[in-house]
Amino acid sequence: MMPRNHAPVSLLAVLALVACGGDDPAVRKSPAHSDEAVDSAIPAGTSTDAATDTATDTDAPVHGPSGACGFPWVAAFQAARRPLPVRGAPHGPHAFDPSADGGIRYAEPLPTGTFRRRSQLGEITIPDYADTMPLFARAAAWTGTRCFETPDGATWLTESDAFALYQQVAERTTGQPLDTAPGARAVLGIRGAFPGTFAWNGNTPDAFDDTLVLLTVDADGTRHVREFPVNTDTGAYDFGTNGASSLKANRRYHHEGGWHRGSYEALTIAESGYRTVDDTNHNGHVDSDRNGWLPPSGGEDHERVGGGHNIHVASVDGPLETARVRRWSAGCQTIPGMANWTTFIERAWPGNGNDVDYFLVDARDIDPEVFGGGCTPDGTRECPYRIPSLPYTDQRSTEAAPSDAFSAYNCSGADEGGPENAYLLLVDDYGTLEISVDDTDADIDVHLLDAADPDACVDRDDTDLLHDVQPGRYWIVADSYVDGGSVLAGEYTLHVRWR
């Protein structure tokens, strides 16, 4: 239920190491193929790399300003970017609607047929979509090193170093282990960051400007990294009432080899009951106080139970920076273009019914210890106290707290302008959290956040709160209330447990 205890690992330490659709069970085992013949374009005994990869290290000749890699796709996206949503009036945390339909709508056109092709684990069914989207540079096989733009500056990594870096991003941000056994496959999505970068790019709606990283391990233990552009939200398209929803970030999802809409083999979600954010106003963007809020058209975005969030292809034409998601995703993670999809699924395919973990993180929430090298917890946003397991009790005072970064929260109009202590909790289970504070000679309020941002508050109370949570990354902030200009800081005891 709780995460492993990891030793702090920085990028320097890494270097030193050197929707889409639901699953219909009735059709999983017997899809309808228009062409059952094995793709004859790949001769027997030939690696699938030969059919799709290039031997050019496209990073090598490109250099940008100091601290940057000069990625051409970043400049292209920035030139083609549409205006980001305009922040509107605050509206607080998303309400949960238990009556909302848990499924998602299918609007993307089905392929006219399919064909069989060899993957690393046998034959796989591929849709016969045709488009002009070229293979993305970093989706090709590695030659030498690649440039990465990190908070520590631009750095060049080998493939094994890059695997270790992405592993730390996944594990430290979600608290869950990444399978590195021989033959293992895992996928990491980074919402709001271009491939090769880790900085928040604004996450423009309806664009393929997120990152999907495929991490695989050969039978001999050799580790491989492939990086793809992707969309991790919904398309800007009217899928109908409760028809489109985005996965919540900073948690691990369980996927498996399965059938997308009974048509072709893809990675299908293998769990139910998880919460999503419904794109009620059909703008292809999660409208929240943290992301910026657009006045709703036909209702306000809300949380609901989701289902059918697969990883599949979006057959769109290039160029990448102007391609739009639209009806290709009602919440699935979509990879643009058949060249990218074929390269991805031939290596990601685990076999029908076999597991693949999908780690989805928000670029703004990547654990700072991945790049910062670790720190001694002091209750600040940058270095919170970490809750190792539940139940948990902590006695402390806010009078000497070094942090006063959280003064107003979107979930309350109370003045919380006094000093605070922040705690980080990583969970991999569903349940009800009970958070309470004893503060006899002070006034310490408790806040539950799903990001290190006061505009990401999901609940708060003067003394105790109960809140249903799913797997993910949570912050608990014990903050000093301000009454008429008087800061009521002092000693308190915090209790956190499952109800």
N, C-alpha and C positions, 0 to 999 in steps of 0.2 A: 504494500500500500504506500509506503514512504520510500523516498529515493535513497540510493546508495550514498554514502559519504565519500565525496571526491576530494582529493587533495587539490588545493588551488593550482590551476594550470594556466599559464599565460601563453601568448603567441610565441614569446621567446622560448618557453619550455617546449612548445610544439616543435620549433625549429631545432632545438637541441636533441629531439628524439630521432632525428633522422638517421456538376451535376449533370445535364449530365444524367446519371441514371441509376436505377436500383437493380438489384440482382433478382432475377426470377429463377428460383431453384428448379423449376420445372424444365427450364431450357438450358441449364448450365452444361449438362453432359452431352447434349445433342443439339448444337446450334444448326441453323439452316445456312449452308454454304452454297454460293453460286459456283464455286470452283474448288474442288477438293484436291486438285493436283498440287504437289509441292512446287514452290516457285523455282523454276529451272534456271533463273538468272544466277544462282549461286551453285557452282559445281560442287559435287560431292567431295568432302574432305577439305573444303575451303573455309577459312574463318569468315564469319559474317562481317568482320571488320573490313575485309577487302571490298565488300560491296557498298559500304556506306561511309567509310572514314577517309580522311585526308591525312597526309603526312606532314602538313605544314603547321608550324607553331605560329598561329596568327597573332599571338601576343608579342612575340620577340621583336619585330621591327617598330613597334608602336611605343612611343614615349610621350608622356604628357608633362605638365608642370610638376614642380617638386611635390612629392607626396601623392602623386596620381599616376595611374598607368596609361592614361590616354586612350581608354577604350572607345572605339568608334561608335559602338551601339549606344553608349551613354550620351554622347554628343547628338546622335541622331534622335534619340528619344526626347532630349531636352528641346531640340529644334522643332519637333513635331507635337510637343505637349500641348494639350488643351488646358484651359484654365481649371485649376483645382476648385472643389466645392467651396462656396463662400460660407464662412461661419455665421450661423444665425443665433437666435435666442437659445440659451441653455435649456435643456429639457430633462436632465437627470438620467439615471441609469435606465436601461431597457426593462420594460415590464415583461414578465413571462406570461405567455398566453397558452395555457394547457389545452385549450380547445382547438388550437390551430392545427391544420393538416400537417402531419410529420413528414410527408413525402415532398418530392420536387417534381417539376414539370419537365417533360421532354419536348424540346422544340427544335433541336438540331436535326438536319436531314440525315436519314440513315443512308449508308452506302448502297449502291446498286448491287453490290456483290462483295464477296471476300475471296481471298486466296490463302493458301498455306505456305508458310515460310519457316525455315529453320531458325531456332533461337539457340541460346547457349544450353538450354535444357530440353531440346527436342523441338518438334514442330509447334507453330503457333498460328492462329487465325488473324489475318490482317485485313482491314477494310480497304476497298478499292477506291477511296477518295483520290482525287488528283488536284494538285495546287502548285503554285510557283514559289512557295516559301522554301528558301535554301536551308541546308543544314547549318545550324548555328555554330560559330567558330569553336566554342568551348565544349560542344557536344562531341567533337572529334577526339580520336585517340591522342594521348599525350606524347609529346616529343620534347624532352628536356624539362624546363621549368615554365611556370606561368606566373604572371603578375597578379597580385591581389591588393586592393585598396582597403586597408584596415584602419581602425582608429589610431594605430601606431605609425601609420604612413604606408606608402607603397612598399611591397616586399615580394620577392620571387620565391616560389615554393616548388619543391618536387611533388610528384603525385602522392607519395606516401605522406609527406608533410601536410599536403592539402587535405588528405583523408583525416589525419589526426586533428587538424583545425576544425573541420566540419563536424567531426565526432564530438569535440568539446562544445561547439555551438549547440548541438542537439541535446547532449546529456546535461550540461550545466544549466541550460535554459529550462528544460522540462523536468529534470531530476530523474529521468528514466534511462536505463542502459541501452546502448546501441549494440546489436548483435554483430560481433566481429569474427565469428567462427568460420572456418573454411566453407565456402558455398553460400554464405549469408548475403542477403540483399536488404537494403534499407533506403528510404527516400527522405530527404530533408527539404522542406519548403521554407523559403524566407520571404515573407510578405513585405513588400515595400522596399526591396533592394534589388538593383540590377545585378546580373551575374558578374562575379568577380569583385563585388563590393558588399559592404555591410552597413552603409549609412542609409537612413530613411530617405526615400526619394519622393514621398508624398502619396505614392500609391494611386496614381491617376486612374479614375474609373474606366472600365471597358478596354484596358490595354494589357498587353502581355509583358508587363514590366516587373514581375516578380521573378524569383529564382527557384528552380527545382534541381536538386543535386542527387544524383544516383550514386550510391556507395555500395560497391560489390567487393567480395573477397573470393579469389580463386581457390581451388582445392589445395594448392600449395601454400596458401596464405598471402599471396600477392594481393595488394589492395588497389582498387581502381576508383577513379572519380570522373563522372561526366556531369556537365553543367548545362542546364537548358533554361531558356526564357519560358515563362508560364504565367497564367492568371490563376490566382488562388481565391478570387471572389466570384461574384456573379457577373453576367453580362448585363449591359444596359438595355433591357428588353422587358416588355410587359409579359411576364409568365402567368399572370392571373393572381387572384387572391391566395396568399400563402403558397406561392408557387416557386419562389427562389429564396435561397438563404446561404449565408457565408459561414464556413467553419470558423469556430473560435480558435485563436492562435495560442501558442505556448503550451502545447500538450502533445502527447503521442496518440495517434489513431491506429487502430488495427485494420489493415487491409489484407487482401489475399488475391491470388490469381483467380479470375472469374470471367463472366461474360457481361459486357456492357450492352444493355438493352437486348440481350439475347442475340446480338449480331456479330460481335468480334471480341476477342480476348483482351482484357485490360486488367488494371488493378482496381478491385471493387472493395468497398468498405465492408468490414466484417463485424460490425457492432451496431447496436441500436440504443436509443434512449439518450443520445448525446444532444446537447443544446447547440443551436445555431442562432444567427441573427438574421431575421427575415428582412429581405429587401422590399419592404412594403411599397415604397414609392418608385421602385423599378429604375433606380439611377445607377445600379451597378457598383454601389459603394456602401460601406457600413456607416450609417449616419449616427454619430455619437458625439458627446461633448468633447471627447478626446480627438476625434478625427475631424471635427467640424460638422455642423449640422445644416442641412438644407431644409427649408420649410417643407413639410410632407405634402405629397400629392396623393390623396386617397388614403391617408393613414400614416402613422408613425412607425418606423422600424422597431421591431420588438423581438424578444427571444422566444423561441419555440423549439420543440423536439425536432431533430432532423433525421433524414434517412436518404440513402442512395448517393452519397457524395463520393463518386469514383474518381480515378485518375485516367483520363482518356484524351483522344486527339480532338483538336479543332482544325478542320481543314480550311485554312484561310490562305490567301495569296500574300506574298511579300510586297513591299518591304515590311520588315518586322515592326518598325516604329509607327507605321500607320495602320497596321492590321487591327481590327476591332473584334472583341469577343462576342458581343450581342447574344444571339440565341444559342451559341455553342455551349454556354454554361449557365445553368440555374443554380450553381453552387459547386460543381465539380472542379477539380484541378485540371485545367486544360492546357495541353502542349500544342503550340501552333505548327501546323504543317506536317505532311506525311514523312518528309525526310527526318525531321526531329523525332516524330512519334516512332517510326520504325527503329531508329537507332536506340531510342529509350527502351521500348518494350522488349526488343530482342535480348537486352541485357538485364532488364528488371524482372522479366517473367520468371516466377518461382515454381511454375507448375500449377495446374488447376487445383484450387482448394488449399494451397500452401500459403503460409503467412508471409507478409511483408509489413514491417512497421513504417508508418509515415509520421515524421516529426514536423509539425508546422509551428514556426516561430515568427513573431513580429520583429522586424529589424530593430525597432526601438527598444525591444525588451531582451535582446541578447545579453546574457549574463555578463556584467562588466568584468568579472574575473577571467573571462576567456582572453581578454586583451590586457587587462590591468595588472595581471600577475599576482592577484590575491591581496587581501587586506585583513586587518584585525577588525572584526565587527564592532561598530560603534553606534549603531542605530540610525545612521544617515541613509539617505536614498542610495548613495554610491556604495555603502558598505553596511547593509542591514544586519540585524541579528537573525541568524538562521535557525528555524525551528526544525530540529532533526527528526522528531517523531511526536505522535500524540498519544496520551494527553501531555500537555506542556504547561508549565507554570514558570513565571519569571517575576522577580521582585526588582524594582528599579525606581529611579526618580527622573522626572523630566526637568527638574531645576538645573541640573548640570548637563542636560542633553546638548550635544553640539549642533543639532539640526533644528532649523526653523523654516523649512522649505515648504511645508504644507500649512497654509493659513485659511484657505477656503476650499470647500469640496462641492462638487456638483450635486451630491446627494443630500445636502443640507445647507441652510442659510446661517448656521451658527458661526460665530467668530472663533476660529481655532488658531488664532495668531500667536499662541504661545509655543514654546519648544516642544518637540515630539521625539518619540522613538519609533523606528520602523522595523518590522519583522518580515522575513520572507518565508513563505510556506509553499512547498511543492507537493502535490498530491497526485495519485494515480488511481483514484477511486471516486465513487459517487456516494454522497451522504450529506448529512446536515451538520454544519459546523456550529458549535456553541462557543462564543467569545464573550468573556466578561472581564470586568476590571473592578477591583476593590481600591477605593481612594478616599479614605476617611478624612484626611486633612488637605485634600486637593480636589480638583475637578478635572479628571482625565476622561476624555471620550474615546470610544473605540470605533475604528473605521475599517471596513473590508474593501480592498481594491483589487482589480484584476490586472493592474499594471502600476508601475512606479510613477503615477501621475494623479494629482488630486481630481482631475476630470474623468478618472476611471473608477470612481467609487461606486460600489454596488450595494452597500448597506452601511449604516452607522447607528450608534445608540449612545446614550449617556452612560449606561452601565453594562448592559449585556444585549447580545443579539443572537438570533438563530438565522442561518442562511443555508439553503440547499446549494451545494457546489458539485461540479463534475471535475474530472482530472484537469489539472492546469497549474498555473503559477499565480499565487496570490500574495498580496501584501496586507499586513495588519499594522495599522498606525495607532499608537496611543498618543493622543494629542491634548495639549493643555488648553482648556477653554478660557476665553477672555470675556469677563463680565464688566461692562461699563469702564473699560480701560484697565481693569485689574487682571493680571495674568495669574490664573489659579493653578500654577505648576506645583509639583510635589511628588511625594512617594506614592507608589501604586503596586498592586499585584495583578498581573495578567494571567488569565486562564484560557487555554484553547483546548478543545476536545471535540470528539465526535459525539453527537447526541444520540 
